[in-house]
Each structure stands twice: as structure tokens, then as C-alpha cells.
Amino acid sequence: VMVDDRLVTMQIWDTAGQERFQSLGVAFYRGADCCVLVYDVTAPNTFKSLESWRDEFLIQASPRDPDSFPFVVLGNKVDLDNRTV
């Protein structure tokens, strides 16, 4: 991916919020430059759990400056009629 005329590598790890992937966090998250958290707009509990996923990521990734580490929050399933969040 080109960013500001620079070629950067982008890797996306989709763990679908499954607990069985939590133990792999250190291997996947270390060295990350950003984290994308996705919630389901039809399931309010997924939005409410974003903070705990953020905290878990910061524990596993151990970034140098956790307070300024960039996160992106995306809501999916916006095409469905029964959106609630």
C-alpha cells in the first residue's frame, strides 16, 4: 500500500473476536503501527466490548506510547435494516 509516496506493508489479522485467538495476541500484535477494531452495528454488546478489546490489544502489543497509539473503529453490517447502534 502506498502512503504519502512510501510503500508500506499492511497486514490484516481477522480473529472475529474469538477467544481462542487471544493467546496468539503477542505474536500477531507486536510491532503493529495501528489497530482496527470492528463492531457489529446490529449487536450493541459488540460496541460495548470495544474498550476491553482495546485494553487487551495494548497489553499484548506493548506499544512504546499506549496513550497515543492509533486505533480505528469500524461498524460493520450497516447494510442491514435492523441497525441498533
N, C-alpha and C positions, 0 to 999 in steps of 0.2 A: 504494500500500500504506500502511495506517495503522500507525505505530509510535509508541507512547506518546502517543496522541492527536495525532500530527503526520502530515500527508500527505507521504510521501517517494516519490521516483521510483526504481523498480527496473528495471535493465536486465540481461538475461542474454545473454551472448555465448557461444555454444557452438561452440568451434573443434574439438571432438572430438580434441584433441591432435595435430592435423595440422601438420606442419612448415610447410606453405605459408602458414599464418596467422601465423607468428612475426613476419614483417616488419610486420604490422598492429598489433602489440602496443602501441606507443606511442599510436596513435590510439584504441585501444579501452580501454586500461588507465588512462591519465592521469585523475586526478580520482576514481578509484574509492575507495569507503569500506570495501570488503571484497572478498575474493576467495574463490570456491568452487572447490576442486579436487576432481575426481571421478576415482575409480579403479574398475577392473573387478575385483570380488572373485574372478572365475574366472581372472584373469591376474596372477600375482604381480609380473611385471615392471612393471605399471602402478602398483602400490603403491610399488615401489622407485623409480620415476621422479618421485614427488611432490615430493621435495626439489628436484630440478632444475627442475621447473615452477614451484615457489615462488620459487626464486632468479631464474629468468628473468622472472617477473612483477615482482619487486622492482626488477630492473634497468630494465625497460620502464616501469613505473609511476612510479618515483622518488618514493615517498611521503616525507613530511617525517620520519617516525619509523619506519623499516623494522623496527626491533626489536619494536615494539608494534603493527604493522599486523595487523588481524584476518584470519585465514584460517579457512575451514570445509572440512573434509574429509568427503566423502561416498563411500560404497561403493555401486556400483550392481550390478545383476544378482543381488541376494540371493535372488531367487525361483528361481534355477536350482539344480539338485541338485548339480552339481559345483563347489561353492564351495571355494576353496582358501586364501583369505587371511583 
